[in-house]
């Protein structure tokens, strides 16, 4: 009787732990082109990134941006303290991708867990933003320069969106991409550093 009790006690954690981990290990999505901060951490271009180097797809936080959602200064990490390295401006030293002011640009996501989607939206920092500062709502243009509605449709595993970036810009900027999920209370957040 005692052996059976011990074996049962050992079996419960052995079965429970993999089930718990399976729920948290599933991925979601990140911006691969132009590379986001999460992408640069995952591919090793940027080091000292903490957990995000293994989970670029997991930058998930509350939806409702800009009126709700992650707190200012935590937007690039989706308000998730596990990925706080994404909010660190690193003295303005994040690698950048070139953008032509007022030109068309395509943004590509890799989705490892596809969700029913409300929209993908792309915001950009104002011309007055400083690369040495964390991103806040006040530093972003109030409306997205690109919105792609999905109306609850589940996107494919790779999605690309093309839009015109603001004109009359020069210097560095950050694009904040927001993937709004239709059937949960969350969204995915990605920051991409660019130079006009």
C-alpha positions as a Python dict, from the first residue, in 0.01 Angstrom:
ca = {
    (1, 'X'): (0, 0, 0),
    (2, 'X'): (279, 241, 92),
    (3, 'X'): (466, 170, -235),
    (4, 'X'): (151, 243, -437),
    (5, 'X'): (105, 577, -255),
    (6, 'X'): (466, 678, -322),
    (7, 'X'): (441, 582, -690),
    (8, 'X'): (117, 780, -725),
    (9, 'X'): (276, 1082, -557),
    (10, 'X'): (569, 1063, -800),
    (11, 'X'): (349, 1015, -1105),
    (12, 'X'): (139, 1328, -1051),
    (13, 'X'): (433, 1573, -1088),
    (14, 'X'): (580, 1364, -1371),
    (15, 'X'): (258, 1407, -1568),
    (16, 'X'): (170, 1760, -1451),
    (17, 'X'): (503, 1933, -1522),
    (18, 'X'): (511, 1850, -1895),
    (19, 'X'): (148, 1963, -1927),
    (20, 'X'): (221, 2292, -1753),
    (21, 'X'): (530, 2353, -1965),
    (22, 'X'): (343, 2267, -2284),
    (23, 'X'): (103, 2554, -2214),
    (24, 'X'): (379, 2810, -2178),
    (25, 'X'): (619, 2683, -2443),
    (26, 'X'): (396, 2746, -2742),
    (27, 'X'): (508, 3045, -2943),
    (28, 'X'): (324, 3326, -3110),
    (29, 'X'): (506, 3565, -3344),
    (30, 'X'): (768, 3830, -3408),
    (31, 'X'): (879, 4076, -3676),
    (32, 'X'): (1159, 3922, -3880),
    (33, 'X'): (1195, 4186, -4153),
    (34, 'X'): (1311, 4447, -4105),
    (35, 'X'): (1453, 4276, -3798),
    (36, 'X'): (1293, 4368, -3468),
    (37, 'X'): (1483, 4392, -3142),
    (38, 'X'): (1354, 4044, -3057),
    (39, 'X'): (1483, 3913, -3391),
    (40, 'X'): (1828, 4064, -3337),
    (41, 'X'): (1843, 3903, -2992),
    (42, 'X'): (1729, 3566, -3125),
    (43, 'X'): (1982, 3557, -3410),
    (44, 'X'): (2270, 3666, -3186),
    (45, 'X'): (2337, 4003, -3352),
    (46, 'X'): (2264, 4165, -3014),
    (47, 'X'): (2382, 3994, -2694),
    (48, 'X'): (2289, 4021, -2325),
    (49, 'X'): (1922, 3993, -2414),
    (50, 'X'): (1807, 3761, -2138),
    (51, 'X'): (1521, 3520, -2206),
    (52, 'X'): (1404, 3689, -2527),
    (53, 'X'): (1694, 3530, -2716),
    (54, 'X'): (1508, 3198, -2686),
    (55, 'X'): (1154, 3338, -2711),
    (56, 'X'): (1134, 3617, -2971),
    (57, 'X'): (775, 3510, -3040),
    (58, 'X'): (654, 3564, -2682),
    (59, 'X'): (634, 3943, -2643),
    (60, 'X'): (271, 3934, -2538),
    (61, 'X'): (90, 4188, -2324),
    (62, 'X'): (-252, 4337, -2265),
    (63, 'X'): (-425, 4471, -2575),
    (64, 'X'): (-598, 4806, -2615),
    (65, 'X'): (-294, 5014, -2714),
    (66, 'X'): (-270, 5313, -2703),
    (67, 'X'): (-547, 5383, -2448),
    (68, 'X'): (-467, 5065, -2254),
    (69, 'X'): (-198, 4800, -2285),
    (70, 'X'): (157, 4797, -2148),
    (71, 'X'): (282, 5084, -1935),
    (72, 'X'): (499, 5355, -2087),
    (73, 'X'): (864, 5254, -2091),
    (74, 'X'): (768, 4885, -2125),
    (75, 'X'): (611, 4891, -2472),
    (76, 'X'): (888, 4703, -2655),
    (77, 'X'): (859, 4418, -2401),
    (78, 'X'): (479, 4424, -2408),
    (79, 'X'): (483, 4510, -2038),
    (80, 'X'): (648, 4175, -1968),
    (81, 'X'): (932, 4215, -1717),
    (82, 'X'): (1089, 3887, -1840),
    (83, 'X'): (1183, 4071, -2159),
    (84, 'X'): (1285, 4407, -2009),
    (85, 'X'): (1605, 4405, -2217),
    (86, 'X'): (1392, 4500, -2518),
    (87, 'X'): (1299, 4830, -2349),
    (88, 'X'): (1661, 4922, -2276),
    (89, 'X'): (1760, 5188, -2533),
    (90, 'X'): (2124, 5068, -2507),
    (91, 'X'): (2240, 5425, -2551),
    (92, 'X'): (2083, 5436, -2897),
    (93, 'X'): (2300, 5146, -3014),
    (94, 'X'): (2033, 4900, -3136),
    (95, 'X'): (2108, 4796, -3497),
    (96, 'X'): (1889, 4977, -3748),
    (97, 'X'): (1737, 4904, -4088),
    (98, 'X'): (1733, 5170, -4357),
    (99, 'X'): (1401, 5333, -4451),
    (100, 'X'): (1342, 5593, -4719),
    (101, 'X'): (1127, 5878, -4591),
    (102, 'X'): (780, 5871, -4749),
    (103, 'X'): (851, 5540, -4927),
    (104, 'X'): (679, 5204, -4924),
    (105, 'X'): (808, 4944, -4677),
    (106, 'X'): (712, 4580, -4611),
    (107, 'X'): (703, 4439, -4258),
    (108, 'X'): (708, 4059, -4218),
    (109, 'X'): (605, 3852, -3916),
    (110, 'X'): (682, 3487, -3846),
    (111, 'X'): (392, 3333, -3652),
    (112, 'X'): (458, 3017, -3456),
    (113, 'X'): (107, 3004, -3308),
    (114, 'X'): (-160, 3158, -3526),
    (115, 'X'): (-450, 3338, -3360),
    (116, 'X'): (-778, 3486, -3478),
    (117, 'X'): (-672, 3843, -3545),
    (118, 'X'): (-834, 4184, -3519),
    (119, 'X'): (-554, 4375, -3691),
    (120, 'X'): (-186, 4449, -3725),
    (121, 'X'): (-95, 4813, -3658),
    (122, 'X'): (232, 5002, -3701),
    (123, 'X'): (321, 5317, -3505),
    (124, 'X'): (640, 5523, -3531),
    (125, 'X'): (824, 5753, -3295),
    (126, 'X'): (796, 6127, -3348),
    (127, 'X'): (1081, 6319, -3508),
    (128, 'X'): (1158, 6469, -3164),
    (129, 'X'): (1218, 6127, -3001),
    (130, 'X'): (1564, 6059, -2860),
    (131, 'X'): (1722, 5714, -2921),
    (132, 'X'): (1856, 5717, -2564),
    (133, 'X'): (1502, 5709, -2418),
    (134, 'X'): (1261, 5424, -2352),
    (135, 'X'): (952, 5432, -2573),
    (136, 'X'): (643, 5601, -2430),
    (137, 'X'): (308, 5692, -2582),
    (138, 'X'): (408, 6060, -2586),
    (139, 'X'): (707, 5972, -2807),
    (140, 'X'): (494, 5791, -3067),
    (141, 'X'): (274, 5937, -3336),
    (142, 'X'): (-82, 5905, -3204),
    (143, 'X'): (-216, 5713, -3504),
    (144, 'X'): (-59, 5418, -3684),
    (145, 'X'): (93, 5483, -4026),
    (146, 'X'): (-29, 5137, -4131),
    (147, 'X'): (-331, 4936, -4015),
    (148, 'X'): (-413, 4597, -4166),
    (149, 'X'): (-756, 4468, -4054),
    (150, 'X'): (-813, 4092, -4032),
    (151, 'X'): (-1169, 4091, -3891),
    (152, 'X'): (-1113, 3776, -3684),
    (153, 'X'): (-942, 3575, -3959),
    (154, 'X'): (-645, 3359, -3862),
    (155, 'X'): (-335, 3465, -4061),
    (156, 'X'): (-83, 3227, -4215),
    (157, 'X'): (248, 3134, -4054),
    (158, 'X'): (427, 3417, -4238),
    (159, 'X'): (251, 3747, -4302),
    (160, 'X'): (374, 4062, -4474),
    (161, 'X'): (221, 4409, -4470),
    (162, 'X'): (327, 4695, -4696),
    (163, 'X'): (261, 5059, -4625),
    (164, 'X'): (404, 5406, -4671),
    (165, 'X'): (621, 5534, -4389),
    (166, 'X'): (593, 5901, -4293),
    (167, 'X'): (765, 6156, -4515),
    (168, 'X'): (990, 6442, -4416),
    (169, 'X'): (1187, 6230, -4170),
    (170, 'X'): (1558, 6186, -4105),
    (171, 'X'): (1767, 6012, -3841),
    (172, 'X'): (1671, 5725, -3614),
    (173, 'X'): (1320, 5610, -3524),
    (174, 'X'): (1144, 5307, -3377),
    (175, 'X'): (847, 5131, -3534),
    (176, 'X'): (615, 4974, -3277),
    (177, 'X'): (419, 4691, -3438),
    (178, 'X'): (107, 4567, -3256),
    (179, 'X'): (-65, 4240, -3345),
    (180, 'X'): (-413, 4257, -3189),
    (181, 'X'): (-562, 3915, -3110),
    (182, 'X'): (-938, 3882, -3164),
    (183, 'X'): (-1028, 3611, -2914),
    (184, 'X'): (-806, 3691, -2612),
    (185, 'X'): (-732, 3999, -2403),
    (186, 'X'): (-379, 4021, -2536),
    (187, 'X'): (-170, 4158, -2820),
    (188, 'X'): (188, 4104, -2936),
    (189, 'X'): (434, 4394, -2942),
    (190, 'X'): (751, 4433, -3150),
    (191, 'X'): (996, 4724, -3176),
    (192, 'X'): (1207, 4770, -3487),
    (193, 'X'): (1482, 5033, -3495),
    (194, 'X'): (1520, 5217, -3824),
    (195, 'X'): (1722, 5498, -3976),
    (196, 'X'): (1577, 5734, -4236),
}
